[in-house]
């Protein structure tokens, strides 16, 4: 779950998507739990490469177009996360008071 062993198997955090009256919430799951949710959610998450995820749907989910679009929007929001391997290296500079202590 929180370990870095193996390839990523779940989403990085709790995310949600909305389209029309359909709201979908995707929740990270431990390794081996599978995708727990509706068939449309299972198909989209499988195509996205997610193997373990819980889902929660609120609203009119019988409208499959809106439900699928809400699920897709939630999946696309995972690309806004910056994991530590994507961080740019930080160059630390001394503050002026510390840099010029010999002259002060």
matplotlib code that plots the C-alpha trace (Angstrom):
import matplotlib.pyplot as plt

x = [0.0, 2.5, 5.6, 7.5, 7.9, 6.9, 4.9, 2.1, -1.1, -3.6, -4.4, -2.3, -5.1, -8.9, -10.2, -13.6, -15.2, -18.6, -20.6, -24.3, -25.8, -23.3, -20.5, -17.7, -15.2, -12.1, -10.3, -6.9, -7.0, -4.4, -2.6, -4.6, -8.1, -9.0, -11.3, -14.5, -17.2, -19.6, -18.7, -18.1, -15.7, -13.9, -13.4, -12.1, -9.7, -8.5, -7.7, -5.9, -3.7, -5.1, -5.4, -6.7, -9.2, -12.4, -15.2, -18.2, -20.9, -23.6, -26.4, -28.0, -25.6, -28.1, -27.1, -24.1, -22.7, -22.5, -21.3, -18.5, -17.5, -17.4, -15.2, -12.9, -12.7, -11.7, -9.0, -7.7, -7.3, -4.7, -2.3, -2.3, -0.3, 3.4, 5.2, 8.7, 10.5, 9.0, 10.2, 12.9, 16.1, 16.1, 19.2, 19.5, 21.0, 22.2, 20.2, 22.1, 22.6, 24.2, 26.2, 27.7, 28.3, 32.0, 31.4, 28.7]
y = [0.0, 2.6, 0.6, 1.1, -2.6, -3.5, -1.6, 0.8, -1.1, 1.5, 5.2, 7.7, 8.9, 9.5, 11.2, 12.0, 12.9, 14.3, 14.5, 15.4, 13.9, 11.0, 11.3, 8.7, 8.4, 6.2, 5.0, 3.3, -0.4, -2.8, -5.1, -8.1, -6.7, -6.2, -3.6, -3.3, -1.5, -1.4, -3.1, 0.3, 1.3, -2.1, -1.7, 1.9, 1.2, -2.0, 0.0, 2.6, -0.1, 0.0, -3.5, -2.6, 0.1, 0.7, 2.8, 4.6, 6.0, 8.6, 9.9, 8.6, 5.9, 4.3, 7.0, 5.1, 7.9, 10.3, 7.6, 6.6, 10.2, 10.8, 7.7, 8.9, 12.4, 10.9, 8.7, 11.8, 13.7, 11.3, 12.9, 16.1, 14.4, 15.0, 12.0, 12.5, 11.1, 14.0, 16.7, 19.1, 19.3, 22.2, 24.4, 26.0, 29.4, 31.0, 34.0, 37.3, 37.7, 34.3, 34.8, 38.1, 37.4, 38.0, 41.6, 42.4]
z = [0.0, 1.1, 0.1, -3.0, -3.8, -7.3, -9.9, -8.9, -8.5, -7.2, -7.5, -5.5, -3.3, -2.9, -6.0, -7.4, -10.7, -11.6, -14.8, -14.7, -11.6, -11.4, -8.9, -8.7, -5.9, -6.3, -3.2, -3.0, -2.1, -0.7, -3.1, -4.1, -3.4, -7.0, -8.5, -6.4, -8.3, -11.2, -14.5, -16.3, -13.5, -13.7, -17.5, -17.3, -14.4, -16.1, -19.3, -17.2, -15.7, -12.2, -10.6, -7.0, -6.3, -4.3, -5.9, -4.6, -6.8, -5.9, -8.0, -11.2, -12.2, -14.7, -17.2, -18.4, -20.5, -17.5, -15.2, -17.6, -18.1, -14.3, -13.8, -16.6, -15.1, -11.7, -13.4, -15.3, -12.1, -10.9, -13.3, -11.2, -8.4, -8.2, -6.7, -5.1, -8.2, -10.3, -7.9, -9.2, -7.1, -4.8, -4.5, -1.1, -0.8, 2.4, 3.6, 3.3, 7.1, 7.3, 4.2, 5.3, 9.0, 8.7, 7.6, 10.1]

ax = plt.figure().add_subplot(projection="3d")
ax.plot(x, y, z, "-o")
ax.set_aspect("equal")
plt.show()
